[in-house]
Amino acid sequence: MKKIRANTKIIETLTSKSTLKQQIYDNTCAAFRLLKNELFRITEDLNGKLADEDPRVQLRYVDHGEFTAELKVAGDLLIFSMHSNIFQFDRDHEIWKTEYIKDDPSAGYSGVINMYNFLSDSFKYNRMEDVGYLVARIFINKNNHFFVQGKRQSGFNYTTLGANVLDQQSIQEIVKASVQYCLDFDLLVPPYEAVKLVTVGQIHQNISDAKQTTGKRLGFQFKVDDVDR
């Protein structure tokens, strides 16, 4: 009898969680398709206007398939990456304190779309040591509700889960905020102490394939980066 009850519980859990996660996955896929459509649209729109200003400055959109897309904007490259798995927030996360999640804990499961900022030259010259920055990430749940977690001063709205449904307008605002955010921060000269010594091997390597670790230094940090505080 205990074995039967145990099997029944396992089956119920598998069925309910699998259905939940599949619904979230479908919502996340639909959101990513909206995102890619917007990336294509904004590329066509802005390139038409930039042609009259400076034809050398053009956006370039590349669809890399089901989980990845990129948008080149001047010297910046925005990589949009959808994760194939579904996540639950850790128990210390602020989201568990909201009435929305207290009323329905299953709404705390989410799919994730990450947005990274790289220098376009990092990919052009295959500089494997160069670093990129996580600009923001979009969380989408079973109800197609979402919120955006981003860096401070990033200009992203939609910071409360349960208040907004993901649609074309919200995707458009997120994409524009991402582009503007990256354009507002320039590449900074590295500290002298960080580059004052170089080996013969590094120089030979730089000559052969232009490898030198490079990345933007943004004017602020993620909370998770504040390790000295």
Secondary structure per residue as TSV (DSSP state, phi and psi in degrees):
chain	resnum	aa	ss	phi	psi
A	1	M	-	360.0	-43.7
A	2	K	H	-62.8	-38.0
A	3	K	H	-64.0	-40.5
A	4	I	H	-64.1	-44.0
A	5	R	H	-63.9	-40.3
A	6	A	H	-64.0	-43.4
A	7	N	H	-63.5	-40.4
A	8	T	H	-62.2	-42.5
A	9	K	H	-65.2	-41.6
A	10	I	H	-61.6	-45.6
A	11	I	H	-62.8	-42.4
A	12	E	H	-63.4	-42.7
A	13	T	H	-65.7	-45.3
A	14	L	H	-60.9	-44.1
A	15	T	H	-64.7	-47.9
A	16	S	H	-67.2	-44.3
A	17	K	H	-70.9	-39.4
A	18	S	H	-63.6	-42.6
A	19	T	H	-63.1	-43.8
A	20	L	H	-60.1	-50.9
A	21	K	H	-67.2	-33.5
A	22	Q	H	-67.0	-38.8
A	23	Q	H	-63.3	-42.7
A	24	I	H	-65.7	-41.4
A	25	Y	H	-61.1	-44.5
A	26	D	H	-61.5	-41.6
A	27	N	H	-63.2	-41.0
A	28	T	H	-67.7	-40.6
A	29	C	H	-60.9	-43.5
A	30	A	H	-63.3	-39.9
A	31	A	H	-64.5	-39.1
A	32	F	H	-69.2	-34.5
A	33	R	H	-65.4	-41.8
A	34	L	H	-59.8	-41.9
A	35	L	H	-61.9	-45.8
A	36	K	H	-65.9	-36.9
A	37	N	H	-61.9	-40.2
A	38	E	H	-69.5	-37.6
A	39	L	H	-61.9	-41.3
A	40	F	H	-65.5	-43.4
A	41	R	H	-64.3	-45.5
A	42	I	H	-69.1	-29.9
A	43	T	H	-64.6	-48.0
A	44	E	H	-63.4	-41.8
A	45	D	H	-66.1	-51.4
A	46	L	H	-71.9	-35.0
A	47	N	H	-63.9	-35.3
A	48	G	H	-63.4	-34.9
A	49	K	H	-82.8	-33.6
A	50	L	H	-71.7	-24.5
A	51	A	H	-59.1	-32.5
A	52	D	H	-80.6	-20.2
A	53	E	H	-91.4	-59.3
A	54	D	-	-156.5	104.5
A	55	P	T	-63.8	-15.1
A	56	R	T	-75.6	-20.5
A	57	V	-	-100.4	100.1
A	58	Q	-	-131.4	147.1
A	59	L	E	-84.0	153.4
A	60	R	E	-137.5	123.9
A	61	Y	E	-107.1	134.3
A	62	V	E	-131.7	125.4
A	63	D	E	-93.8	116.4
A	64	H	-	-97.9	17.2
A	65	G	S	111.8	-153.6
A	66	E	S	-65.3	-33.0
A	67	F	S	-117.8	-6.4
A	68	T	E	-142.5	142.0
A	69	A	E	-145.8	158.4
A	70	E	E	-136.4	152.9
A	71	L	E	-134.0	115.8
A	72	K	E	-89.4	126.2
A	73	V	E	-129.5	103.3
A	74	A	T	54.8	-122.9
A	75	G	T	-88.3	5.7
A	76	D	E	-107.3	151.3
A	77	L	E	-128.2	120.1
A	78	L	E	-98.2	122.5
A	79	I	E	-106.6	124.4
A	80	F	E	-108.4	121.7
A	81	S	E	-130.3	120.5
A	82	M	E	-92.4	128.5
A	83	H	-	-80.5	142.3
A	84	S	S	-82.5	-9.1
A	85	N	S	-105.2	165.2
A	86	I	-	-108.2	139.8
A	87	F	E	-121.9	157.3
A	88	Q	E	-118.5	141.9
A	89	F	-	-71.3	146.4
A	90	D	-	-66.9	158.5
A	91	R	T	-67.8	-13.7
A	92	D	T	-90.7	-4.2
A	93	H	S	-70.2	146.1
A	94	E	G	-60.7	-23.2
A	95	I	G	-61.3	-28.9
A	96	W	G	-72.4	-12.3
A	97	K	G	-88.3	-8.6
A	98	T	S	-81.9	147.6
A	99	E	H	-63.2	-32.0
A	100	Y	H	-57.1	-46.2
A	101	I	H	-81.8	-32.7
A	102	K	H	-61.2	-36.8
A	103	D	H	-73.5	-28.8
A	104	D	-	-150.1	88.8
A	105	P	G	-57.4	-26.9
A	106	S	G	-66.8	-18.1
A	107	A	G	-72.9	-7.1
A	108	G	G	-84.0	-6.9
A	109	Y	E	-80.9	139.0
A	110	S	E	-144.9	149.6
A	111	G	E	-89.3	161.9
A	112	V	E	-133.9	134.5
A	113	I	E	-118.9	120.2
A	114	N	E	-97.6	145.4
A	115	M	E	-124.5	118.3
A	116	Y	E	-114.2	148.3
A	117	N	E	-114.5	121.2
A	118	F	E	-122.3	165.3
A	119	L	E	-79.6	134.1
A	120	S	H	-63.4	-30.1
A	121	D	H	-66.0	-23.6
A	122	S	H	-60.2	-38.1
A	123	F	H	-86.1	-36.6
A	124	K	H	-60.1	-41.9
A	125	Y	T	-103.1	12.0
A	126	N	T	54.9	43.9
A	127	R	-	-84.2	90.6
A	128	M	T	-67.0	-20.8
A	129	E	T	-84.3	-11.1
A	130	D	-	-66.3	153.0
A	131	V	-	-113.5	152.8
A	132	G	-	-119.7	171.1
A	133	Y	E	-125.3	137.1
A	134	L	E	-74.4	109.3
A	135	V	E	-77.1	-45.6
A	136	A	E	-167.0	167.5
A	137	R	E	-143.1	143.9
A	138	I	E	-105.5	129.0
A	139	F	E	-107.7	129.6
A	140	I	E	-124.0	132.1
A	141	N	-	-108.8	-168.7
A	142	K	T	-65.7	-26.9
A	143	N	T	-89.7	6.4
A	144	N	S	65.0	18.1
A	145	H	B	-79.7	152.1
A	146	F	E	-149.3	164.7
A	147	F	E	-148.0	160.0
A	148	V	E	-113.0	126.6
A	149	Q	E	-106.6	118.7
A	150	G	E	-140.2	178.7
A	151	K	-	-69.2	157.2
A	152	R	T	-61.1	148.2
A	153	Q	T	62.3	21.4
A	154	S	-	-80.3	-19.6
A	155	G	-	86.2	4.9
A	156	F	-	-80.1	134.4
A	157	N	-	-96.0	-162.1
A	158	Y	-	60.1	59.8
A	159	T	-	-103.3	3.8
A	160	T	S	-121.0	121.0
A	161	L	T	-73.4	132.6
A	162	G	T	103.0	-12.2
A	163	A	S	-93.9	-19.0
A	164	N	-	-138.1	142.9
A	165	V	B	-101.0	134.5
A	166	L	-	-70.2	124.8
A	167	D	-	-145.1	-175.3
A	168	Q	H	-62.1	-38.9
A	169	Q	H	-65.5	-44.7
A	170	S	H	-66.9	-38.1
A	171	I	H	-62.4	-41.8
A	172	Q	H	-60.1	-44.2
A	173	E	H	-65.6	-38.5
A	174	I	H	-65.7	-44.1
A	175	V	H	-63.1	-45.7
A	176	K	H	-64.1	-38.8
A	177	A	H	-65.0	-37.6
A	178	S	H	-64.3	-46.1
A	179	V	H	-63.2	-48.7
A	180	Q	H	-62.6	-39.2
A	181	Y	H	-59.4	-46.6
A	182	C	H	-67.7	-37.3
A	183	L	H	-69.7	-25.0
A	184	D	T	-78.1	-13.0
A	185	F	S	-120.3	124.8
A	186	D	-	-100.1	163.0
A	187	L	-	-69.7	128.2
A	188	L	-	-102.4	148.3
A	189	V	-	-63.2	131.1
A	190	P	-	-67.1	153.5
A	191	P	-	-57.3	143.6
A	192	Y	H	-56.3	-42.1
A	193	E	H	-62.8	-25.9
A	194	A	H	-78.0	-18.8
A	195	V	H	-127.2	11.0
A	196	K	S	-73.0	-21.7
A	197	L	-	-115.7	138.9
A	198	V	-	-146.7	142.2
A	199	T	-	-89.1	163.0
A	200	V	H	-61.2	-40.1
A	201	G	H	-61.2	-40.6
A	202	Q	H	-65.5	-39.3
A	203	I	H	-64.8	-44.7
A	204	H	H	-60.7	-39.7
A	205	Q	H	-67.2	-40.8
A	206	N	H	-62.6	-38.6
A	207	I	H	-66.5	-40.8
A	208	S	H	-75.5	-39.4
A	209	D	H	-143.4	23.1
A	210	A	-	55.3	38.0
A	211	K	-	-91.2	117.0
A	212	Q	-	-153.3	124.4
A	213	T	-	-58.3	122.2
A	214	T	-	-138.6	144.7
A	215	G	-	-169.8	157.4
A	216	K	-	-70.6	141.6
A	217	R	-	-102.5	113.8
A	218	L	-	-83.3	161.2
A	219	G	S	-77.1	5.1
A	220	F	S	-159.9	176.9
A	221	Q	-	-126.7	157.7
A	222	F	-	-64.4	153.1
A	223	K	G	-56.8	-37.3
A	224	V	G	-69.3	-14.4
A	225	D	G	-88.8	-11.7
A	226	D	-	-80.7	60.0
A	227	V	T	-74.6	-17.8
A	228	D	T	-91.7	0.1
A	229	R	-	-99.3	360.0
